[in-house]
Amino acid sequence: MSSTPQPGAPTQRPPVTLPSLAAQRARGEKIAMLTAYDATFGLLADRAGMDCLLVGDSLGMVCQGLSSTTPVSLETMIYHTESVARGLRHGGGSAWLLTDMPFGSYHLSREQALASALRLIQAGAQMVKLEGGGWTAETVSFLVERGVPVCAHLGLTPQTVHVLGGYRLQGKENASAQKLLDDALALEQAGAAMVVLEMVPAALARQVTAALAHCATIGIGAGSGTDGQVLVMHDMLGAAGGKLPRFVHNFLADAGPAGGIAGAMAAYVQAVKAGHYPDDSRHAW
């Protein structure tokens, strides 16, 4: 039996790059992103047409059985990044690969952040993602100036969920909404090429998306007005167990036994591109 991941047929599309993602945003084509944690599922998602793959620290919960993302180590993120990158490389994958910087890997200093980011880039990531606004803008600038592409993350930031008081909607009040908008603008000014907006009101996500000149917004529980969408793979396959956020849709149930996981991933890509997911009447806050 072959040990090389070979799900689906090889794609013929050119590699996704930051310039191609910027062009995609400019022409109004939605960006489809999904988490991936290993070689086989990463390549499967790539061949379903995913624009971006995120090696998320959500692996702490869906792969390691942890109760949150905060215990996930940098070494663990490096291991899973290497796995996904290897699958894409051997399988001729095209997707843009980004990796979460785990809790504690960028908080002490800009130099610590750079050292952590370089290890993830050397493991195969093409971009790193870090959570929070305010103080992170200086860190983002420091990384970008040294050739490390950065995706920011605002709204619900799982690494600081205990401070936020749980997994709940962010930016509901005028003051917190204005701060999120200000943070997004500061992060764009610092050089961030993307920003994930998690669990914020759809109207606020649209406002932030319109205000940013070139930084692509990727929503999760933030309505349909962002430049793209991201989901945790286990959630969109209905495999995570427990109560799911109400913005999650089970695409595997739609695909049925014949379509399988590959069909579910392709259906997700198509739904994002067509603007059918998320359905604001069902999924938005």
Backbone as CSV, one residue per row, in Angstrom:
resi,resn,N_x,N_y,N_z,CA_x,CA_y,CA_z,C_x,C_y,C_z
1,MET,0.851,-1.192,0.000,0.000,0.000,0.000,0.885,1.239,0.000
2,SER,0.535,2.223,-0.856,1.321,3.446,-0.930,1.156,4.264,0.340
3,SER,2.255,4.842,0.814,2.197,5.692,2.002,2.087,7.163,1.633
4,THR,2.094,7.470,0.329,1.969,8.855,-0.118,0.508,9.238,-0.223
5,PRO,0.084,10.336,0.376,-1.324,10.727,0.298,-1.720,11.033,-1.132
6,GLN,-2.776,10.359,-1.625,-3.200,10.552,-2.999,-4.713,10.706,-3.105
7,PRO,-5.356,11.507,-2.259,-6.801,11.654,-2.357,-7.185,12.508,-3.549
8,GLY,-8.149,12.058,-4.321,-8.661,12.846,-5.433,-7.672,12.937,-6.570
9,ALA,-8.002,13.718,-7.567,-7.134,13.910,-8.716,-6.264,15.137,-8.509
10,PRO,-5.020,15.114,-8.997,-4.149,16.282,-8.855,-4.773,17.514,-9.498
11,THR,-4.586,18.663,-8.865,-5.127,19.907,-9.412,-4.182,20.444,-10.480
12,GLN,-4.732,21.211,-11.400,-3.944,21.828,-12.459,-3.817,23.336,-12.259
13,ARG,-4.371,23.838,-11.169,-4.346,25.278,-10.946,-2.961,25.736,-10.514
14,PRO,-2.625,26.988,-10.796,-1.331,27.513,-10.358,-1.313,27.689,-8.852
15,PRO,-0.130,27.779,-8.260,-0.048,27.970,-6.811,-0.719,29.266,-6.383
16,VAL,-1.411,29.213,-5.254,-2.008,30.412,-4.670,-0.897,31.216,-4.006
17,THR,-0.881,32.511,-4.240,0.128,33.406,-3.683,-0.554,34.617,-3.062
18,LEU,0.208,35.413,-2.337,-0.364,36.653,-1.796,-0.860,37.583,-2.906
19,PRO,-0.096,37.774,-4.000,-0.632,38.599,-5.086,-1.897,38.022,-5.715
20,SER,-1.970,36.701,-5.847,-3.178,36.120,-6.449,-4.371,36.247,-5.509
21,LEU,-4.139,36.167,-4.197,-5.223,36.371,-3.233,-5.696,37.823,-3.252
22,ALA,-4.747,38.758,-3.400,-5.114,40.170,-3.497,-5.939,40.431,-4.752
23,ALA,-5.553,39.791,-5.863,-6.308,39.948,-7.106,-7.692,39.332,-6.973
24,GLN,-7.761,38.215,-6.261,-9.039,37.549,-6.024,-9.971,38.462,-5.230
25,ARG,-9.441,39.089,-4.209,-10.227,40.036,-3.405,-10.684,41.209,-4.255
26,ALA,-9.784,41.724,-5.102,-10.100,42.904,-5.912,-11.243,42.637,-6.894
27,ARG,-11.314,41.420,-7.409,-12.394,41.107,-8.360,-13.650,40.571,-7.680
28,GLY,-13.630,40.530,-6.355,-14.818,40.147,-5.610,-15.048,38.663,-5.487
29,GLU,-14.008,37.863,-5.754,-14.151,36.416,-5.601,-13.833,36.018,-4.164
30,LYS,-14.750,35.329,-3.525,-14.581,34.941,-2.124,-13.410,33.971,-1.952
31,ILE,-12.755,34.086,-0.818,-11.624,33.221,-0.461,-12.127,32.095,0.430
32,ALA,-11.853,30.857,0.050,-12.270,29.690,0.831,-11.071,29.151,1.605
33,MET,-11.223,29.079,2.926,-10.153,28.608,3.801,-10.707,27.533,4.717
34,LEU,-9.878,26.539,5.023,-10.266,25.444,5.913,-9.054,25.054,6.740
35,THR,-9.292,24.588,7.960,-8.170,24.094,8.752,-7.723,22.729,8.229
36,ALA,-6.454,22.438,8.439,-5.888,21.132,8.085,-4.776,20.835,9.079
37,TYR,-4.639,19.562,9.417,-3.675,19.194,10.456,-2.738,18.055,10.047
38,ASP,-2.982,17.448,8.874,-2.104,16.366,8.434,-1.998,16.357,6.919
39,ALA,-1.137,15.490,6.408,-0.835,15.466,4.978,-2.042,15.070,4.141
40,THR,-2.749,14.032,4.537,-3.827,13.499,3.721,-4.995,14.457,3.610
41,PHE,-5.484,14.969,4.739,-6.638,15.861,4.695,-6.269,17.227,4.108
42,GLY,-5.014,17.647,4.308,-4.584,18.891,3.685,-4.622,18.795,2.174
43,LEU,-4.111,17.695,1.642,-4.113,17.509,0.196,-5.524,17.314,-0.328
44,LEU,-6.358,16.637,0.434,-7.751,16.441,0.033,-8.462,17.790,-0.085
45,ALA,-8.232,18.665,0.890,-8.840,19.996,0.851,-8.295,20.811,-0.308
46,ASP,-7.006,20.699,-0.553,-6.403,21.406,-1.675,-7.052,20.984,-2.985
47,ARG,-7.241,19.705,-3.166,-7.801,19.197,-4.418,-9.295,19.457,-4.533
48,ALA,-9.916,19.857,-3.425,-11.311,20.292,-3.479,-11.428,21.748,-3.929
49,GLY,-10.273,22.427,-4.088,-10.271,23.804,-4.558,-10.096,24.844,-3.475
50,MET,-9.664,24.437,-2.277,-9.473,25.395,-1.190,-8.372,26.387,-1.557
51,ASP,-8.632,27.672,-1.338,-7.620,28.687,-1.609,-6.526,28.676,-0.550
52,CYS,-6.923,28.532,0.713,-5.991,28.601,1.836,-6.255,27.468,2.806
53,LEU,-5.173,26.962,3.382,-5.261,25.983,4.455,-4.630,26.586,5.699
54,LEU,-5.312,26.434,6.818,-4.829,26.949,8.098,-4.505,25.789,9.027
55,VAL,-3.242,25.678,9.400,-2.870,24.749,10.466,-3.203,25.465,11.761
56,GLY,-4.407,25.220,12.258,-4.912,25.967,13.392,-4.536,25.350,14.727
57,ASP,-4.369,26.210,15.732,-4.129,25.663,17.063,-5.399,25.029,17.630
58,SER,-6.491,25.084,16.863,-7.695,24.305,17.184,-7.398,22.816,17.227
59,LEU,-6.244,22.409,16.698,-5.838,21.005,16.775,-5.737,20.554,18.227
60,GLY,-5.526,21.512,19.127,-5.474,21.149,20.538,-6.751,20.490,21.005
61,MET,-7.880,20.941,20.474,-9.168,20.382,20.866,-9.581,19.213,19.983
62,VAL,-9.457,19.376,18.646,-9.980,18.335,17.751,-9.022,17.173,17.553
63,CYS,-7.724,17.372,17.790,-6.746,16.290,17.631,-6.202,15.777,18.965
64,GLN,-6.010,16.689,19.926,-5.363,16.321,21.181,-6.330,16.131,22.337
65,GLY,-7.584,16.529,22.172,-8.563,16.364,23.235,-8.444,17.362,24.362
66,LEU,-7.809,18.503,24.099,-7.679,19.537,25.125,-8.961,20.350,25.222
67,SER,-9.101,21.097,26.285,-10.318,21.895,26.481,-10.212,23.279,25.868
68,SER,-9.012,23.694,25.455,-8.822,24.994,24.824,-7.550,24.947,23.990
69,THR,-7.246,26.058,23.332,-6.042,26.109,22.499,-4.796,26.512,23.286
70,THR,-4.958,27.019,24.488,-3.819,27.624,25.188,-2.675,26.658,25.520
71,PRO,-2.911,25.349,25.753,-1.769,24.491,26.056,-0.962,24.056,24.833
72,VAL,-1.426,24.357,23.621,-0.745,23.877,22.419,0.642,24.510,22.319
73,SER,1.644,23.699,22.051,3.017,24.174,22.028,3.471,24.538,20.616
74,LEU,4.535,25.305,20.549,5.137,25.643,19.262,5.636,24.387,18.562
75,GLU,6.204,23.453,19.324,6.699,22.215,18.725,5.566,21.435,18.060
76,THR,4.398,21.429,18.694,3.244,20.748,18.108,2.825,21.420,16.808
77,MET,2.805,22.751,16.782,2.425,23.478,15.574,3.433,23.231,14.450
78,ILE,4.687,23.145,14.798,5.723,22.850,13.803,5.505,21.464,13.209
79,TYR,5.238,20.490,14.058,5.023,19.110,13.600,3.865,19.028,12.608
80,HIS,2.739,19.650,12.953,1.569,19.562,12.073,1.758,20.402,10.806
81,THR,2.469,21.508,10.907,2.773,22.297,9.717,3.633,21.495,8.754
82,GLU,4.642,20.831,9.273,5.491,19.980,8.431,4.665,18.908,7.735
83,SER,3.713,18.331,8.461,2.888,17.263,7.900,2.037,17.763,6.735
84,VAL,1.351,18.881,6.946,0.496,19.421,5.887,1.337,19.875,4.701
85,ALA,2.431,20.572,4.972,3.294,21.066,3.898,3.865,19.911,3.082
86,ARG,4.223,18.838,3.743,4.770,17.670,3.047,3.733,17.057,2.123
87,GLY,2.489,16.971,2.592,1.426,16.435,1.762,1.188,17.284,0.530
88,LEU,1.165,18.612,0.712,0.976,19.508,-0.431,2.137,19.404,-1.413
89,ARG,3.338,19.332,-0.894,4.522,19.284,-1.754,4.564,17.991,-2.569
90,HIS,4.332,16.865,-1.920,4.387,15.580,-2.616,3.203,15.386,-3.554
91,GLY,2.077,16.019,-3.217,0.872,15.830,-4.027,0.638,16.906,-5.061
92,GLY,1.587,17.838,-5.198,1.425,18.907,-6.165,0.364,19.910,-5.773
93,GLY,0.212,20.159,-4.487,-0.822,21.063,-3.999,-0.566,22.514,-4.357
94,SER,-1.631,23.300,-4.320,-1.568,24.703,-4.743,-1.961,25.689,-3.651
95,ALA,-2.635,25.230,-2.599,-3.211,26.137,-1.601,-2.138,26.926,-0.848
96,TRP,-2.511,28.123,-0.411,-1.666,28.965,0.440,-1.757,28.424,1.858
97,LEU,-0.608,28.196,2.503,-0.574,27.547,3.803,-0.165,28.529,4.893
98,LEU,-1.040,28.697,5.881,-0.711,29.533,7.028,-0.872,28.746,8.322
99,THR,-0.159,29.174,9.343,-0.135,28.455,10.611,-0.335,29.413,11.774
100,ASP,-1.126,28.975,12.750,-1.294,29.745,13.980,-0.013,29.764,14.789
101,MET,0.331,30.924,15.318,1.363,31.025,16.331,0.682,30.747,17.669
102,PRO,1.109,29.709,18.390,0.386,29.325,19.598,0.597,30.298,20.751
103,PHE,-0.255,30.164,21.747,-0.217,31.027,22.927,1.156,30.961,23.584
104,GLY,1.717,32.135,23.852,3.012,32.215,24.515,4.197,32.233,23.578
105,SER,3.964,32.073,22.254,5.087,32.006,21.316,5.447,33.364,20.724
106,TYR,4.641,34.405,21.039,4.917,35.734,20.481,4.618,36.848,21.472
107,HIS,4.412,36.509,22.718,3.954,37.473,23.714,5.080,38.185,24.459
108,LEU,6.241,37.573,24.567,7.308,38.134,25.396,8.005,39.318,24.739
109,SER,8.241,39.210,23.429,8.971,40.269,22.723,8.815,40.084,21.223
110,ARG,9.176,41.120,20.478,9.175,41.017,19.020,10.185,39.972,18.566
111,GLU,11.293,39.896,19.274,12.334,38.938,18.906,11.859,37.504,19.111
112,GLN,11.118,37.288,20.208,10.558,35.957,20.419,9.574,35.619,19.302
113,ALA,8.748,36.587,18.921,7.777,36.372,17.855,8.470,36.013,16.550
114,LEU,9.546,36.718,16.229,10.276,36.440,14.996,10.893,35.048,15.029
115,ALA,11.495,34.682,16.153,12.103,33.357,16.267,11.052,32.262,16.089
116,SER,9.884,32.449,16.680,8.806,31.464,16.546,8.299,31.407,15.113
117,ALA,8.097,32.588,14.520,7.586,32.649,13.154,8.552,32.001,12.172
118,LEU,9.836,32.231,12.357,10.827,31.657,11.443,10.809,30.132,11.504
119,ARG,10.595,29.589,12.673,10.536,28.130,12.788,9.314,27.572,12.054
120,LEU,8.202,28.292,12.099,7.005,27.847,11.389,7.177,27.989,9.877
121,ILE,7.816,29.071,9.446,8.081,29.256,8.018,9.030,28.167,7.521
122,GLN,10.049,27.868,8.304,10.990,26.813,7.920,10.323,25.439,7.892
123,ALA,9.241,25.283,8.661,8.502,24.020,8.665,7.585,23.892,7.450
124,GLY,7.382,24.995,6.709,6.574,24.928,5.504,5.445,25.927,5.414
125,ALA,5.180,26.674,6.502,4.129,27.695,6.442,4.561,28.831,5.521
126,GLN,3.583,29.430,4.844,3.858,30.585,3.998,3.418,31.894,4.665
127,MET,2.718,31.757,5.776,2.206,32.904,6.522,1.948,32.446,7.941
128,VAL,2.083,33.346,8.904,1.733,33.019,10.284,0.540,33.860,10.709
129,LYS,-0.211,33.354,11.656,-1.380,34.064,12.180,-1.231,34.260,13.680
130,LEU,-1.505,35.474,14.128,-1.456,35.752,15.560,-2.714,36.494,15.978
131,GLU,-3.070,36.352,17.235,-4.332,36.878,17.744,-4.150,38.206,18.467
132,GLY,-5.201,39.040,18.358,-5.256,40.256,19.155,-4.917,41.518,18.381
133,GLY,-5.394,42.649,18.927,-5.090,43.954,18.347,-4.234,44.760,19.306
134,GLY,-4.169,46.064,19.069,-3.399,46.913,19.978,-1.915,46.602,19.934
135,TRP,-1.412,45.967,20.963,0.015,45.701,21.092,0.574,44.839,19.968
136,THR,-0.270,44.055,19.285,0.252,43.153,18.250,0.664,43.886,16.980
137,ALA,0.198,45.119,16.777,0.552,45.844,15.553,2.059,46.031,15.435
138,GLU,2.708,46.336,16.538,4.166,46.504,16.516,4.850,45.185,16.157
139,THR,4.327,44.092,16.682,4.883,42.783,16.369,4.675,42.436,14.901
140,VAL,3.470,42.723,14.390,3.184,42.467,12.973,4.154,43.233,12.086
141,SER,4.364,44.512,12.382,5.283,45.321,11.600,6.695,44.748,11.631
142,PHE,7.129,44.315,12.801,8.465,43.747,12.974,8.632,42.493,12.116
143,LEU,7.596,41.654,12.074,7.659,40.421,11.281,7.628,40.721,9.784
144,VAL,6.693,41.572,9.377,6.540,41.865,7.946,7.793,42.521,7.385
145,GLU,8.402,43.416,8.145,9.632,44.075,7.700,10.753,43.068,7.473
146,ARG,10.654,41.917,8.098,11.680,40.885,7.969,11.233,39.724,7.083
147,GLY,10.216,39.982,6.276,9.838,39.026,5.240,8.886,37.936,5.658
148,VAL,8.199,38.100,6.784,7.253,37.088,7.260,5.826,37.595,7.024
149,PRO,5.075,37.001,6.103,3.683,37.416,5.898,2.845,37.099,7.139
150,VAL,1.917,38.010,7.468,1.146,37.870,8.712,-0.347,37.992,8.443
151,CYS,-1.107,37.100,9.090,-2.559,37.195,9.181,-2.896,37.533,10.627
152,ALA,-3.697,38.569,10.823,-4.132,38.950,12.168,-5.440,38.240,12.504
153,HIS,-5.884,38.370,13.739,-7.106,37.688,14.193,-7.757,38.553,15.266
154,LEU,-8.972,39.032,14.967,-9.703,39.913,15.878,-11.083,39.350,16.185
155,GLY,-11.734,39.953,17.174,-13.044,39.480,17.614,-12.864,38.484,18.741
156,LEU,-13.486,37.331,18.603,-13.249,36.261,19.563,-11.864,35.691,19.295
157,THR,-10.983,35.831,20.257,-9.626,35.295,20.129,-9.501,34.140,21.114
158,PRO,-9.551,32.897,20.617,-9.634,31.734,21.518,-8.504,31.625,22.535
159,GLN,-7.322,32.151,22.206,-6.211,32.049,23.151,-6.448,32.873,24.417
160,THR,-7.343,33.860,24.326,-7.647,34.695,25.495,-9.114,34.561,25.886
161,VAL,-9.678,33.387,25.642,-11.108,33.186,25.887,-11.471,33.385,27.358
162,HIS,-10.529,33.105,28.276,-10.828,33.268,29.698,-10.991,34.750,30.054
163,VAL,-10.233,35.608,29.407,-10.366,37.046,29.623,-11.681,37.553,29.038
164,LEU,-12.073,36.978,27.900,-13.290,37.419,27.212,-14.559,36.903,27.874
165,GLY,-14.414,35.964,28.788,-15.573,35.441,29.494,-16.307,34.330,28.781
166,GLY,-15.606,33.645,27.867,-16.218,32.525,27.162,-16.316,32.772,25.667
167,TYR,-16.837,31.773,24.979,-16.959,31.849,23.526,-18.242,32.600,23.180
168,ARG,-18.147,33.906,23.139,-19.335,34.732,22.932,-19.046,35.834,21.927
169,LEU,-20.116,36.407,21.401,-20.027,37.447,20.389,-19.250,38.651,20.908
170,GLN,-18.378,39.193,20.051,-17.562,40.353,20.398,-17.971,41.551,19.543
171,GLY,-17.735,42.756,20.045,-17.993,43.961,19.274,-19.451,44.354,19.206
172,LYS,-20.233,43.993,20.216,-21.669,44.319,20.203,-21.919,45.770,20.578
173,GLU,-21.099,46.302,21.499,-21.290,47.678,21.940,-20.502,48.626,21.038
174,ASN,-20.915,49.886,21.024,-20.274,50.868,20.142,-18.777,50.994,20.417
175,ALA,-18.411,51.021,21.695,-16.998,51.209,22.044,-16.146,50.038,21.586
176,SER,-16.629,48.822,21.831,-15.850,47.644,21.440,-15.824,47.478,19.922
177,ALA,-16.895,47.874,19.243,-16.924,47.823,17.783,-15.918,48.807,17.195
178,GLN,-15.868,50.010,17.774,-14.919,51.015,17.279,-13.489,50.564,17.514
179,LYS,-13.237,49.947,18.661,-11.882,49.449,18.945,-11.483,48.372,17.948
180,LEU,-12.397,47.470,17.633,-12.078,46.416,16.670,-11.757,47.018,15.312
181,LEU,-12.544,48.008,14.884,-12.274,48.676,13.610,-10.921,49.376,13.648
182,ASP,-10.645,50.088,14.733,-9.355,50.784,14.865,-8.196,49.795,14.837
183,ASP,-8.364,48.670,15.529,-7.314,47.648,15.546,-7.077,47.085,14.147
184,ALA,-8.152,46.832,13.410,-8.020,46.297,12.053,-7.254,47.268,11.163
185,LEU,-7.573,48.547,11.261,-6.875,49.552,10.461,-5.401,49.639,10.859
186,ALA,-5.114,49.552,12.151,-3.732,49.604,12.624,-2.943,48.383,12.148
187,LEU,-3.584,47.222,12.154,-2.915,46.003,11.711,-2.644,46.033,10.210
188,GLU,-3.589,46.595,9.453,-3.331,46.761,8.020,-2.163,47.709,7.801
189,GLN,-2.146,48.811,8.534,-1.048,49.774,8.427,0.283,49.125,8.789
190,ALA,0.241,48.185,9.720,1.457,47.485,10.148,1.936,46.473,9.118
191,GLY,1.069,46.136,8.162,1.495,45.232,7.102,0.782,43.907,7.028
192,ALA,-0.215,43.666,7.905,-0.964,42.416,7.833,-1.664,42.310,6.482
193,ALA,-1.585,41.131,5.866,-2.210,40.919,4.561,-3.606,40.329,4.687
194,MET,-3.921,39.751,5.845,-5.228,39.169,6.113,-5.597,39.449,7.557
195,VAL,-6.899,39.402,7.837,-7.355,39.446,9.223,-8.573,38.543,9.353
196,VAL,-8.514,37.613,10.276,-9.664,36.773,10.598,-10.556,37.535,11.564
197,LEU,-11.851,37.569,11.259,-12.844,38.192,12.138,-13.737,37.078,12.665
198,GLU,-13.607,36.787,13.950,-14.346,35.661,14.522,-15.430,36.142,15.476
199,MET,-16.654,35.650,15.227,-17.807,35.908,16.089,-17.976,37.395,16.403
200,VAL,-18.146,38.163,15.328,-18.488,39.577,15.462,-19.767,39.816,14.667
201,PRO,-20.533,40.844,14.993,-21.764,41.111,14.251,-21.499,41.275,12.760
202,ALA,-22.417,40.772,11.944,-22.247,40.820,10.489,-22.079,42.254,9.994
203,ALA,-22.824,43.181,10.582,-22.727,44.578,10.155,-21.341,45.146,10.433
204,LEU,-20.760,44.783,11.573,-19.419,45.251,11.908,-18.387,44.633,10.969
205,ALA,-18.540,43.346,10.663,-17.613,42.686,9.745,-17.646,43.338,8.367
206,ARG,-18.841,43.721,7.912,-18.956,44.429,6.631,-18.273,45.796,6.701
207,GLN,-18.435,46.473,7.824,-17.820,47.789,7.994,-16.302,47.685,7.951
208,VAL,-15.757,46.712,8.655,-14.307,46.521,8.668,-13.805,46.165,7.273
209,THR,-14.507,45.270,6.595,-14.110,44.857,5.246,-14.079,46.052,4.299
210,ALA,-15.082,46.921,4.393,-15.145,48.098,3.519,-14.058,49.104,3.857
211,ALA,-13.661,49.163,5.125,-12.684,50.169,5.556,-11.252,49.804,5.179
212,LEU,-10.967,48.514,5.024,-9.607,48.077,4.737,-9.309,48.211,3.247
213,ALA,-8.162,48.783,2.937,-7.816,49.043,1.540,-7.328,47.797,0.819
214,HIS,-6.525,46.992,1.502,-5.930,45.837,0.820,-5.884,44.574,1.679
215,CYS,-6.167,44.677,2.948,-6.115,43.535,3.869,-7.403,42.719,3.733
216,ALA,-7.288,41.455,3.346,-8.461,40.600,3.145,-9.038,40.159,4.478
217,THR,-10.350,40.230,4.616,-11.023,39.766,5.828,-11.549,38.354,5.613
218,ILE,-11.315,37.505,6.591,-11.774,36.122,6.556,-12.697,35.915,7.753
219,GLY,-13.944,35.602,7.498,-14.917,35.508,8.569,-15.139,34.103,9.073
220,ILE,-15.468,34.021,10.358,-15.949,32.778,10.958,-16.971,33.199,12.016
221,GLY,-18.232,32.958,11.711,-19.291,33.462,12.573,-19.416,34.964,12.490
222,ALA,-19.126,35.542,11.308,-19.155,36.995,11.140,-19.987,37.407,9.929
223,GLY,-20.868,36.539,9.471,-21.728,36.873,8.358,-21.057,36.715,7.007
224,SER,-21.760,37.123,5.973,-21.324,36.877,4.591,-20.572,38.041,3.975
225,GLY,-20.410,39.143,4.699,-19.843,40.343,4.106,-18.334,40.417,4.099
226,THR,-17.641,39.387,4.558,-16.183,39.380,4.551,-15.670,38.907,3.194
227,ASP,-14.358,39.044,2.985,-13.758,38.639,1.706,-13.653,37.128,1.565
228,GLY,-13.770,36.410,2.654,-13.692,34.958,2.610,-14.223,34.356,3.889
229,GLN,-14.161,33.020,3.942,-14.658,32.289,5.107,-13.650,31.218,5.503
230,VAL,-13.635,30.896,6.793,-12.842,29.780,7.296,-13.688,28.975,8.275
231,LEU,-13.509,27.680,8.259,-14.142,26.792,9.227,-13.123,25.773,9.716
232,VAL,-13.369,25.237,10.909,-12.606,24.096,11.401,-13.099,22.862,10.658
233,MET,-12.180,22.111,10.080,-12.543,20.973,9.247,-13.467,20.001,9.971
234,HIS,-13.159,19.682,11.205,-13.976,18.718,11.941,-15.398,19.227,12.144
235,ASP,-15.544,20.543,12.290,-16.879,21.124,12.455,-17.698,20.969,11.186
236,MET,-17.128,21.340,10.033,-17.909,21.312,8.797,-18.164,19.889,8.295
237,LEU,-17.467,18.914,8.896,-17.738,17.507,8.589,-18.655,16.866,9.635
238,GLY,-19.064,17.648,10.632,-19.924,17.109,11.675,-19.240,16.091,12.556
239,ALA,-17.906,16.199,12.659,-17.130,15.185,13.377,-16.565,15.670,14.698
240,ALA,-16.861,16.908,15.079,-16.226,17.469,16.268,-16.854,16.977,17.556
241,GLY,-18.130,16.608,17.512,-18.808,16.193,18.730,-19.195,17.392,19.573
242,GLY,-20.172,17.202,20.427,-20.617,18.286,21.291,-21.440,19.305,20.535
243,LYS,-21.767,20.387,21.212,-22.587,21.433,20.620,-21.722,22.340,19.755
244,LEU,-22.135,22.515,18.502,-21.389,23.340,17.571,-21.926,24.770,17.567
245,PRO,-21.067,25.751,17.246,-21.569,27.116,17.074,-22.661,27.139,16.013
246,ARG,-23.604,28.043,16.140,-24.747,28.017,15.236,-24.413,28.442,13.821
247,PHE,-23.215,29.050,13.618,-22.839,29.416,12.252,-22.256,28.241,11.473
248,VAL,-21.963,27.126,12.138,-21.365,25.967,11.469,-22.420,25.220,10.670
249,HIS,-22.035,24.795,9.468,-22.915,23.984,8.630,-22.242,22.648,8.371
250,ASN,-23.015,21.566,8.433,-22.494,20.221,8.204,-22.543,19.919,6.704
251,PHE,-21.432,20.111,6.028,-21.375,19.896,4.584,-21.273,18.413,4.238
252,LEU,-20.806,17.594,5.177,-20.756,16.160,4.907,-22.157,15.583,4.818
253,ALA,-23.066,16.073,5.641,-24.454,15.616,5.575,-25.062,15.964,4.224
254,ASP,-24.708,17.114,3.677,-25.208,17.509,2.359,-24.637,16.615,1.265
255,ALA,-23.343,16.299,1.380,-22.685,15.515,0.332,-23.194,14.087,0.290
256,GLY,-23.557,13.539,1.455,-24.057,12.176,1.512,-22.949,11.155,1.360
257,PRO,-23.282,9.868,1.492,-22.271,8.801,1.404,-21.516,8.797,0.086
258,ALA,-22.189,9.122,-1.007,-21.535,9.078,-2.314,-20.491,10.172,-2.451
259,GLY,-20.805,11.348,-1.912,-19.862,12.458,-2.032,-18.698,12.349,-1.079
260,GLY,-18.955,11.860,0.122,-17.914,11.674,1.108,-17.241,12.970,1.524
261,ILE,-16.074,12.834,2.134,-15.355,13.990,2.656,-14.906,14.907,1.529
262,ALA,-14.414,14.330,0.429,-13.986,15.153,-0.699,-15.157,15.966,-1.244
263,GLY,-16.321,15.345,-1.322,-17.509,16.043,-1.803,-17.947,17.137,-0.855
264,ALA,-17.815,16.891,0.450,-18.180,17.902,1.440,-17.269,19.118,1.338
265,MET,-15.977,18.865,1.161,-15.032,19.980,1.034,-15.304,20.779,-0.243
266,ALA,-15.569,20.084,-1.333,-15.880,20.774,-2.590,-17.170,21.576,-2.467
267,ALA,-18.163,21.019,-1.750,-19.430,21.736,-1.552,-19.216,23.000,-0.727
268,TYR,-18.333,22.925,0.252,-18.007,24.103,1.064,-17.367,25.186,0.201
269,VAL,-16.393,24.801,-0.612,-15.744,25.768,-1.500,-16.771,26.427,-2.413
270,GLN,-17.620,25.611,-3.018,-18.624,26.141,-3.947,-19.605,27.067,-3.242
271,ALA,-20.000,26.700,-2.024,-20.956,27.525,-1.282,-20.347,28.873,-0.899
272,VAL,-19.074,28.873,-0.518,-18.390,30.123,-0.187,-18.256,30.994,-1.433
273,LYS,-17.790,30.400,-2.530,-17.568,31.152,-3.763,-18.872,31.754,-4.287
274,ALA,-19.962,31.007,-4.168,-21.252,31.461,-4.681,-21.954,32.433,-3.743
275,GLY,-21.412,32.604,-2.541,-22.051,33.477,-1.567,-23.222,32.832,-0.852
276,HIS,-23.346,31.504,-0.965,-24.444,30.789,-0.310,-24.129,30.461,1.144
277,TYR,-22.837,30.424,1.476,-22.445,30.199,2.866,-21.515,31.329,3.288
278,PRO,-21.757,31.926,4.448,-22.894,31.650,5.318,-24.172,32.326,4.821
279,ASP,-25.286,31.740,5.167,-26.598,32.330,4.916,-26.909,33.242,6.097
280,ASP,-26.918,34.537,5.872,-27.071,35.482,6.978,-28.377,35.297,7.742
281,SER,-29.379,34.772,7.076,-30.653,34.572,7.770,-30.585,33.430,8.754
282,ARG,-29.575,32.553,8.593,-29.443,31.385,9.483,-28.181,31.434,10.331
283,HIS,-27.091,31.992,9.779,-25.803,31.845,10.441,-25.280,33.112,11.103
284,ALA,-25.687,34.259,10.629,-25.091,35.496,11.153,-25.617,35.845,12.538
285,TRP,-24.831,36.640,13.263,-25.210,37.040,14.616,-25.940,38.372,14.565
